[in-house]
């Protein structure tokens, strides 16, 4: 079981969408379900700290920042998902990767 990240949630609209998009992106980037799930948890964590759907989607930098903070609290972190870089949103990254593959 993976631990959640602790955030001050204000709106859960599109949290599932953020998770799904980030998980798919992670699978395309790393082909590792565990690493992808941890990345997706952080992306959804960022999204619930904002209002709305599209406006709540996280950038890669925001997801990585949340992962850095969360890693300090996780006792065992065999997953290193920080360091991908870029400032585009997870959803944009997913679309770009899908276009590349198609």
Phi, psi and omega in degrees: 000140178262144178281153176276170172258146183264120179223166175267092184287136176237340181200120183267007177303129175072012177298319178294322177296318179297317179298311183298315179296319180290323179295315178298319178299315179299317178297321179291325182281316189244340184055036179229108184302319182296312179296319180295321179293320179295319177299317181293323177299317180292320179298317178293324178299318177294318186297327182281356177270005182227161176273147173095186182257282182299322181292343182268354181293138185275154169274164177301318180299319179294319178296316180295322179295316178296321177296321178298315180293319182292325182300329179295334182266336181282129183290312180240116181236086179282000185251127176246091182259354179280141176119003178293325177080180180091155182242004179289159179287158179300317181298318178296317179299318180299314180298318180298318179293319179296320178296323180295323183280337185271000000 
